[in-house]
Amino acid sequence: MSSASSFHFDDSLWPLLIIRVPKGPTPRELEAYLAKRLDYMKRREQHVILYDTRAIGVPSNTLNQRHLEWLREHDMLIRETLIGSSIIITSPLMRLTASTLLHFKPPTMPYYISASLTDAVRWAADLLQKAGHPIPAHRIHQHMGSVPPTGT
């Protein structure tokens, strides 16, 4: 596992990239996160992200605006490399924030919001399976203890 400031990146189950978001990221930490995300996308390999936001507080409007700006700036590379995003959100306030972000920058790929790590992992692995990556999907199910759907 590597880190970019206080964001933690776990690529041990690649093409599943798990990103643990800190409680209160600073602008500098957000910039480090965005740079690290860009490094992963520059690999030009398809992947699914699992965002674990269970520890996060409500980000400032400034941070949200910067993140939206970055998403718009890298839209083509995101479309090329990101299959989908699974997001663990347990806070009602964070669900509202996510809904707002998704309203202003609708995703161009599938996403799933869950309160449970197990459900988020299962969805991400199933998405990899559907996208033609059965071996990593099976490995993720085994490693994380999630059960693939019947018939796959």
C-alpha positions in Angstrom: 0.0 0.0 0.0 1.3 3.4 -0.9 0.1 6.8 0.1 -0.2 10.3 -1.4 -0.3 12.5 1.7 -3.2 11.2 3.8 -5.1 9.5 1.0 -4.1 5.8 0.9 -3.9 3.9 -2.3 -4.0 0.1 -2.3 -3.4 -1.4 -5.7 -2.6 -4.9 -4.4 -5.8 -6.2 -6.1 -5.2 -4.3 -9.4 -7.3 -3.7 -11.6 -9.2 -2.8 -8.4 -7.7 0.3 -6.9 -8.9 1.0 -3.3 -8.6 4.6 -2.2 -9.1 5.4 1.5 -10.1 9.0 1.9 -8.9 10.9 5.0 -11.2 12.7 7.5 -10.3 16.2 6.4 -8.1 16.5 3.4 -6.2 19.8 3.0 -5.9 21.5 -0.5 -2.3 20.2 -0.6 -3.4 16.6 0.2 -6.1 16.8 -2.5 -3.5 18.0 -5.1 -1.3 15.1 -4.1 -4.2 12.7 -4.5 -5.1 14.1 -7.9 -1.5 13.7 -9.1 -1.4 10.1 -7.9 -4.8 9.3 -9.6 -3.4 10.8 -12.8 -0.3 8.5 -12.5 -2.6 5.5 -12.4 -4.6 6.7 -15.4 -1.5 7.3 -17.4 -0.9 3.6 -17.3 -3.8 3.4 -19.7 -5.1 0.2 -18.1 -8.7 -0.3 -17.4 -9.6 -0.4 -13.7 -12.3 0.0 -11.1 -11.9 2.2 -8.1 -13.3 1.5 -4.7 -13.5 4.8 -2.6 -13.6 4.1 1.1 -15.0 7.4 2.5 -16.0 6.0 5.9 -13.5 8.3 7.7 -14.2 11.5 5.8 -15.9 14.7 7.0 -17.7 17.0 4.7 -15.2 18.6 2.2 -15.2 22.3 1.7 -16.8 23.8 -1.4 -13.3 24.8 -2.5 -12.1 21.2 -2.5 -15.2 20.0 -4.2 -14.8 22.7 -6.9 -11.1 21.7 -7.5 -12.1 18.1 -7.7 -14.8 18.9 -10.3 -12.4 21.0 -12.3 -9.9 18.1 -12.3 -12.6 15.6 -13.4 -13.5 17.9 -16.3 -9.9 18.4 -17.3 -9.1 14.7 -17.4 -12.5 13.5 -18.7 -11.1 11.7 -21.8 -8.5 9.8 -19.9 -11.0 8.9 -17.2 -13.4 7.6 -19.9 -10.5 5.6 -21.4 -9.3 3.9 -18.2 -12.0 3.9 -15.5 -14.6 1.1 -15.8 -16.5 2.3 -12.8 -16.4 3.4 -9.2 -17.7 1.8 -6.1 -18.1 4.2 -3.1 -18.5 3.4 0.5 -20.5 6.2 2.2 -21.9 5.8 5.6 -22.6 9.4 6.5 -26.0 10.9 5.4 -24.2 14.3 4.9 -21.6 12.7 2.6 -24.4 11.0 0.6 -25.8 14.5 0.0 -22.4 15.8 -1.0 -21.9 12.8 -3.4 -25.4 13.5 -4.9 -24.4 17.1 -5.4 -21.1 16.2 -7.1 -22.9 13.6 -9.3 -25.5 16.3 -10.3 -22.8 18.7 -11.5 -20.5 16.1 -13.1 -22.7 13.1 -14.0 -20.5 10.0 -14.3 -19.8 8.6 -17.7 -19.4 5.1 -16.3 -21.2 2.9 -13.8 -21.0 3.7 -10.1 -22.4 2.1 -7.0 -22.8 3.7 -3.6 -22.9 1.4 -0.6 -22.6 1.6 3.2 -20.8 -1.8 3.3 -17.3 -2.8 2.3 -18.5 -6.3 1.3 -21.2 -4.9 -1.0 -18.8 -2.3 -2.6 -16.2 -5.0 -3.3 -18.7 -7.4 -4.7 -20.1 -4.8 -7.1 -16.6 -3.8 -8.2 -15.5 -7.4 -8.8 -18.8 -8.1 -10.7 -18.2 -5.0 -12.9 -14.7 -6.3 -13.7 -16.2 -9.7 -14.6 -18.7 -8.0 -17.0 -15.9 -5.9 -18.5 -14.0 -9.0 -19.5 -11.6 -9.3 -16.6 -12.7 -12.7 -15.0 -9.4 -13.7 -13.4 -8.9 -10.5 -11.4 -12.7 -10.5 -10.5 -12.4 -14.0 -9.1 -9.2 -13.2 -7.2 -10.9 -10.1 -5.7 -13.9 -12.2 -4.6 -11.6 -14.8 -3.0 -9.3 -12.2 -1.3 -12.1 -10.1 0.1 -14.3 -12.9 1.0 -17.2 -11.7 -1.1 -19.3 -14.3 -3.0 -19.7 -13.9 -6.7 -23.2 -14.2 -8.1 -24.5 -17.6 -9.0 -23.6 -18.6 -12.5 -20.3 -16.7 -13.0 
